[in-house]
Amino acid sequence: MGDTFIRHIALLGFEKRFVPSQHYVYMFLVKWQDLSEKVVYRRFTEIYEFHKMLKETFPIEAGDINPENRIIPHLPAPRWFDGQRVAESRQGTLTEYFASLMSLPVKISRCPHLLDFFKVRPDDLKLPTDNQVKKPETYLVPKDGKNSTVTDITGPIILQTYRAIADFEKSSSSQMALATGDVVDVVEKSESGQKERKGGPAGAARTLTPRPCSRRRPGEPYVAIRAYTAELEDEVSLQEGEAIDVIHKLLDGWWVVRKGDITGYFPSMYLQKSGQDAAQARRQIKSRGAPPRRSSIRNAHSIHQRSRKRLSQDTYRRNSVRFLQQRRRQAGAGPRSSGSTLREEQPQTGSAKPQPAVPPRPSADLILHRCSESTKRKLASAV
């Protein structure tokens, strides 16, 4: 039946719900590749999280590297409080956003992240119960409004090109005769083995290899010098010798690479620039593993989340610059002690520490002579 993809996404309207608290959800009519239509409900906060995740998956198309290369449409951030007027004003924005999203290249418009977001969830099939105090209020997009011209346009249909490998004579008016070598575009496939709307048998056609694009995508060519199997969803698995493009270099040792239409993270220590000798690099990483992940997308076990070990006040005082300077002066005056200056000193039980000399108390005349004019006036008035 072919790969699963979405043909069209249409915004039907929004609902005002009161369980568990008052909120608004948007209704979408999703048309899949098998012409089935499903209605799903999504909050705007969920849509915005999907938008941020899509930008992280495709950093070049999102303009993170070069703003001129951005093709993913913009989406405003959610507000602190969403009322009915705000929910209604967002309908046009969401309609234009998903219409632009479906017109993007196949690697974005058919990516797994988009398909998973619009899959039917159990909450989409749950109907309001009769015991609810207030049932949801539905507000549909008017057909004669501004959004009608946008939603009535179907999404782009990507056709597959086939070449006939045998002659075929049509046996009915709904079929089409083909000769060996004829090139056709398949609009739809059926389980009976017929290429729908082109009328030929499935066994008499062969898929053509797509022609490579003449425009080179941005990125530096690298070669994998060691095989690595992905452990997280946002990583890429490569075999030794595979060529990829590096599109983003991160300081934690994990680079964003692209292999065909797949983009993800890969350890940079297992990569070597194309055209360079990789024998020495292989020897250096022979017994080394991949570095820990720091910049993972949605990585809950990132080492950034670990709390730093806090120093005690006494340890902080001993490590201070002033304390080290005092220790150096004491070491220069007396015998040098072995060991680190940061090591805690053992208490001496034999000799007592010298006590500081207490200065004599100044006389009243001396205090009056050295005090400020303001203090002198206050003393004079008090007398």
C-alpha positions as CSV (number, residue, x, y, z in Angstrom):
1,M,0.0,0.0,0.0
2,G,3.0,2.3,0.2
3,D,4.2,4.7,2.9
4,T,1.9,6.4,5.3
5,F,1.5,10.1,4.8
6,I,-1.0,12.9,5.1
7,R,-2.6,14.4,2.0
8,H,-4.3,17.4,3.6
9,I,-5.0,19.1,7.0
10,A,-8.1,21.3,7.3
11,L,-9.1,23.4,10.4
12,L,-12.8,22.9,11.2
13,G,-13.0,25.2,14.2
14,F,-12.5,25.1,17.9
15,E,-14.2,23.9,21.0
16,K,-14.6,25.5,24.4
17,R,-14.3,22.7,27.1
18,F,-14.9,22.9,30.8
19,V,-13.4,19.5,32.0
20,P,-11.1,19.4,34.0
21,S,-10.9,23.2,33.7
22,Q,-11.9,25.7,31.0
23,H,-9.7,25.5,27.9
24,Y,-9.9,25.6,24.1
25,V,-9.0,22.9,21.6
26,Y,-8.9,23.1,17.8
27,M,-10.6,20.6,15.5
28,F,-8.6,19.3,12.5
29,L,-9.8,17.2,9.6
30,V,-6.8,15.0,8.6
31,K,-7.0,13.3,5.2
32,W,-4.5,10.3,5.0
33,Q,-3.0,8.6,2.0
34,D,-5.8,5.9,1.8
35,L,-8.4,8.8,1.5
36,S,-9.6,8.2,5.0
37,E,-10.6,11.3,7.0
38,K,-10.1,11.6,10.8
39,V,-11.0,14.4,13.2
40,V,-8.5,15.2,15.9
41,Y,-8.4,17.7,18.7
42,R,-5.3,19.6,19.7
43,R,-4.6,22.5,22.1
44,F,-2.6,25.4,20.9
45,T,0.2,24.7,23.5
46,E,0.5,21.2,21.9
47,I,0.7,22.7,18.5
48,Y,3.4,25.1,19.6
49,E,5.5,22.3,21.2
50,F,5.2,20.4,17.9
51,H,6.4,23.5,16.1
52,K,9.5,23.8,18.4
53,M,10.3,20.1,18.0
54,L,10.1,20.4,14.2
55,K,12.6,23.3,14.2
56,E,15.0,21.2,16.4
57,T,14.7,18.3,14.0
58,F,15.4,20.4,10.9
59,P,17.8,23.2,12.0
60,I,18.8,24.3,8.5
61,E,15.2,24.6,7.2
62,A,14.3,26.4,10.5
63,G,17.0,29.1,9.8
64,D,19.0,28.3,12.9
65,I,22.2,28.2,10.9
66,N,21.4,30.7,8.2
67,P,18.2,32.7,8.4
68,E,18.0,33.0,4.6
69,N,17.5,29.2,4.3
70,R,14.4,29.1,6.5
71,I,11.4,27.5,4.9
72,I,9.5,26.3,8.0
73,P,6.7,28.9,8.6
74,H,6.5,31.0,11.7
75,L,4.1,30.4,14.6
76,P,3.5,32.9,17.4
77,A,4.0,31.7,21.0
78,P,1.0,31.0,23.3
79,R,-0.2,33.7,25.6
80,W,-0.6,33.6,29.4
81,F,-4.4,33.7,29.1
82,D,-6.4,32.4,26.2
83,G,-9.9,33.7,25.8
84,Q,-12.6,33.0,23.2
85,R,-11.5,36.0,21.1
86,V,-7.9,34.9,21.1
87,A,-8.8,31.3,20.1
88,E,-11.0,32.6,17.3
89,S,-8.3,35.0,16.0
90,R,-5.8,32.1,15.8
91,Q,-7.8,30.1,13.3
92,G,-6.5,32.0,10.3
93,T,-2.9,31.7,11.6
94,L,-3.2,27.9,12.0
95,T,-4.8,27.5,8.6
96,E,-2.0,29.3,6.9
97,Y,0.6,27.5,9.0
98,F,-0.5,24.0,8.2
99,A,-1.1,24.8,4.5
100,S,2.5,26.1,4.3
101,L,3.7,23.0,6.2
102,M,2.1,20.6,3.8
103,S,3.7,22.3,0.8
104,L,7.2,21.8,2.1
105,P,9.5,19.0,0.8
106,V,8.6,15.4,1.6
107,K,11.3,15.0,4.3
108,I,9.3,17.6,6.4
109,S,5.7,17.2,5.3
110,R,6.0,13.4,5.7
111,C,8.3,13.2,8.7
112,P,7.5,10.8,11.5
113,H,7.1,13.7,14.0
114,L,4.2,15.2,11.9
115,L,2.5,11.8,11.4
116,D,2.7,11.0,15.1
117,F,1.3,14.4,16.1
118,F,-1.9,13.9,14.0
119,K,-2.5,10.2,14.8
120,V,-5.9,9.6,16.4
121,R,-5.6,9.5,20.2
122,P,-8.1,7.9,22.7
123,D,-9.2,11.4,23.8
124,D,-10.2,12.2,20.2
125,L,-12.7,9.4,20.2
126,K,-14.1,10.2,23.7
127,L,-17.5,11.8,23.6
128,P,-18.9,14.1,26.3
129,T,-20.9,12.3,28.9
130,D,-24.5,13.2,29.9
131,N,-23.6,13.8,33.6
132,Q,-21.3,16.7,32.7
133,V,-22.6,20.0,34.1
134,K,-21.5,22.0,31.1
135,K,-20.9,20.4,27.7
136,P,-18.3,21.6,25.2
137,E,-19.3,24.6,23.0
138,T,-18.3,24.2,19.3
139,Y,-17.5,27.1,17.0
140,L,-17.0,26.1,13.4
141,V,-15.1,28.0,10.7
142,P,-17.6,29.8,8.4
143,K,-17.5,28.5,4.9
144,D,-17.9,32.0,3.5
145,G,-15.2,33.4,5.7
146,K,-11.6,34.2,4.9
147,N,-10.4,30.7,5.7
148,S,-12.7,29.0,3.1
149,T,-10.4,29.7,0.2
150,V,-7.4,28.3,2.0
151,T,-9.0,25.1,3.4
152,D,-10.7,24.1,0.1
153,I,-7.3,23.8,-1.6
154,T,-5.9,20.2,-1.2
155,G,-2.3,19.5,-0.3
156,P,0.3,18.6,-2.9
157,I,0.2,15.1,-4.2
158,I,3.7,13.5,-4.7
159,L,3.5,11.0,-7.6
160,Q,5.8,8.0,-8.1
161,T,7.3,7.5,-11.5
162,Y,7.4,4.0,-13.0
163,R,8.7,2.5,-16.3
164,A,6.9,-0.3,-18.0
165,I,9.0,-3.5,-18.4
166,A,6.5,-5.4,-20.5
167,D,3.7,-4.7,-23.0
168,F,0.1,-4.5,-21.7
169,E,-3.1,-4.4,-23.7
170,K,-6.1,-2.9,-22.0
171,S,-9.1,-5.1,-21.6
172,S,-11.6,-2.5,-20.5
173,S,-12.3,1.2,-20.8
174,S,-10.9,1.9,-17.4
175,Q,-7.5,0.6,-18.3
176,M,-4.6,2.0,-20.4
177,A,-2.4,0.2,-22.9
178,L,1.4,0.4,-22.2
179,A,4.4,-0.5,-24.3
180,T,7.8,-1.6,-22.9
181,G,9.8,1.5,-21.9
182,D,6.8,3.8,-21.4
183,V,7.1,6.1,-18.3
184,V,4.0,6.7,-16.2
185,D,3.1,8.5,-13.0
186,V,1.2,6.4,-10.5
187,V,-1.6,8.3,-8.8
188,E,-2.9,5.5,-6.6
189,K,-2.2,1.9,-5.8
190,S,-4.8,-0.8,-5.0
191,E,-4.5,-4.2,-3.3
192,S,-5.6,-6.0,-6.4
193,G,-2.3,-5.3,-8.1
194,Q,-3.6,-2.5,-10.4
195,K,-2.1,1.0,-10.5
196,E,-5.3,3.0,-10.1
197,R,-6.2,5.6,-12.8
198,K,-3.4,4.4,-15.0
199,G,-4.9,1.1,-15.6
200,G,-1.8,-1.1,-15.8
201,P,-0.8,-4.2,-13.8
202,A,1.6,-3.7,-10.9
203,G,4.0,-6.4,-12.2
204,A,4.6,-4.7,-15.5
205,A,6.1,-1.5,-14.0
206,R,9.3,-0.8,-12.3
207,T,10.1,2.2,-10.0
208,L,12.5,4.7,-11.5
209,T,15.5,5.8,-9.4
210,P,14.9,9.5,-8.5
211,R,17.4,11.8,-10.1
212,P,19.8,13.5,-7.7
213,C,19.2,17.2,-7.1
214,S,21.7,19.4,-8.8
215,R,21.8,21.9,-5.9
216,R,24.0,20.7,-3.1
217,R,22.6,21.1,0.4
218,P,24.7,23.0,3.0
219,G,27.0,20.9,5.1
220,E,30.6,19.5,5.3
221,P,31.2,16.1,3.8
222,Y,32.5,13.6,6.4
223,V,33.0,9.8,6.4
224,A,32.3,7.5,9.4
225,I,35.5,5.7,10.5
226,R,33.7,3.6,13.0
227,A,30.2,2.0,13.1
228,Y,27.7,3.3,15.7
229,T,24.2,2.2,16.5
230,A,21.7,4.8,17.7
231,E,20.6,4.5,21.3
232,L,18.1,7.5,21.3
233,E,15.4,8.5,18.9
234,D,17.3,11.7,17.8
235,E,20.6,9.8,16.9
236,V,21.7,8.4,13.6
237,S,23.1,4.9,13.0
238,L,26.0,4.7,10.6
239,Q,28.3,1.9,9.3
240,E,32.0,2.3,8.8
241,G,32.7,4.1,5.5
242,E,29.3,5.7,5.1
243,A,29.4,9.3,3.8
244,I,27.3,12.0,5.5
245,D,27.0,15.8,5.7
246,V,27.7,17.6,9.0
247,I,25.3,20.6,9.3
248,H,26.0,21.6,12.9
249,K,29.0,21.1,15.2
250,L,28.4,21.1,18.9
251,L,31.0,21.5,21.7
252,D,29.9,18.4,23.6
253,G,31.2,16.0,20.9
254,W,27.9,15.2,19.3
255,W,27.3,16.8,15.8
256,V,24.1,17.1,13.9
257,V,24.6,15.1,10.7
258,R,22.4,14.4,7.7
259,K,22.2,11.0,5.9
260,G,19.9,11.3,2.9
261,D,16.7,12.6,4.4
262,I,17.5,11.5,8.0
263,T,18.9,14.1,10.4
264,G,20.2,13.4,13.9
265,Y,23.1,13.3,16.3
266,F,26.3,11.3,15.8
267,P,29.5,11.2,17.9
268,S,32.1,13.5,16.2
269,M,35.0,11.3,17.3
270,Y,33.8,8.6,14.8
271,L,33.9,11.0,11.9
272,Q,36.7,12.0,9.5
273,K,36.7,14.6,6.7
274,S,36.3,13.2,3.3
275,G,39.6,12.7,1.4
276,Q,41.8,12.4,4.6
277,D,43.6,9.3,5.8
278,A,41.5,7.7,8.4
279,A,44.0,5.0,9.6
280,Q,45.5,7.1,12.3
281,A,42.1,8.3,13.5
282,R,40.9,4.7,13.8
283,R,43.8,3.7,15.9
284,Q,43.1,6.6,18.3
285,I,39.5,5.7,18.9
286,K,40.1,1.9,18.9
287,S,39.2,1.5,22.6
288,R,37.2,4.7,23.2
289,G,33.5,4.9,23.5
290,A,31.1,7.7,22.6
291,P,31.0,10.8,24.8
292,P,28.0,11.5,27.1
293,R,25.1,13.3,25.6
294,R,24.6,17.0,26.6
295,S,22.6,18.6,23.8
296,S,20.1,15.8,23.3
297,I,16.6,16.8,22.1
298,R,14.3,16.1,25.0
299,N,17.1,14.2,26.9
300,A,15.9,14.0,30.4
301,H,19.2,12.4,31.6
302,S,21.4,15.2,30.4
303,I,24.3,15.9,32.7
304,H,23.2,19.6,32.8
305,Q,20.4,18.4,35.1
306,R,22.8,17.0,37.7
307,S,23.3,19.3,40.6
308,R,26.9,20.4,41.3
309,K,28.6,19.3,44.5
310,R,28.3,22.1,47.0
311,L,31.4,23.1,49.0
312,S,31.2,23.6,52.8
313,Q,31.9,27.1,54.2
314,D,35.1,25.9,55.8
315,T,36.4,24.3,52.6
316,Y,35.5,27.5,50.7
317,R,37.4,29.6,53.3
318,R,40.5,27.3,53.0
319,N,40.5,27.6,49.2
320,S,40.2,31.4,49.2
321,V,43.0,33.6,48.0
322,R,43.3,35.4,51.3
323,F,43.8,32.2,53.2
324,L,46.5,31.0,50.8
325,Q,48.3,34.2,51.1
326,Q,48.4,33.9,54.9
327,R,49.6,30.3,54.6
328,R,52.5,31.4,52.3
329,R,53.6,34.1,54.8
330,Q,53.5,31.6,57.7
331,A,55.5,29.1,55.6
332,G,58.1,31.8,54.8
333,A,58.6,32.8,58.4
334,G,58.8,29.2,59.9
335,P,59.8,25.7,58.6
336,R,58.0,24.6,55.5
337,S,55.4,22.0,56.0
338,S,55.0,19.1,53.6
339,G,51.8,18.4,51.7
340,S,49.3,20.6,49.9
341,T,48.4,24.0,51.1
342,L,44.8,23.1,50.7
343,R,45.0,20.1,53.1
344,E,43.3,20.7,56.4
345,E,45.7,21.3,59.3
346,Q,45.8,18.9,62.2
347,P,45.2,20.5,65.6
348,Q,48.4,20.9,67.7
349,T,47.9,19.5,71.2
350,G,51.4,20.4,72.6
351,S,51.7,24.1,72.1
352,A,49.0,26.8,72.5
353,K,48.3,29.3,69.9
354,P,49.6,32.8,70.6
355,Q,46.9,35.3,71.6
356,P,46.8,38.7,69.9
357,A,47.8,41.7,72.1
358,V,45.0,43.9,73.2
359,P,45.6,47.6,72.5
360,P,45.2,50.1,75.4
361,R,41.9,52.0,75.6
362,P,42.3,55.7,74.4
363,S,41.6,58.5,76.7
364,A,38.4,60.7,76.5
365,D,40.4,63.7,75.3
366,L,42.0,61.7,72.5
367,I,38.6,60.3,71.4
368,L,37.2,63.9,71.4
369,H,40.2,65.1,69.4
370,R,39.9,62.4,66.7
371,C,36.1,62.3,66.3
372,S,34.2,64.1,63.5
373,E,32.8,67.6,63.7
374,S,29.2,66.2,63.8
375,T,30.0,64.1,66.8
376,K,31.6,67.1,68.6
377,R,28.5,69.2,68.1
378,K,26.3,66.4,69.4
379,L,28.5,66.1,72.5
380,A,28.5,69.8,73.0
381,S,24.7,70.1,72.9
382,A,24.4,67.1,75.2
383,V,26.6,68.8,77.9
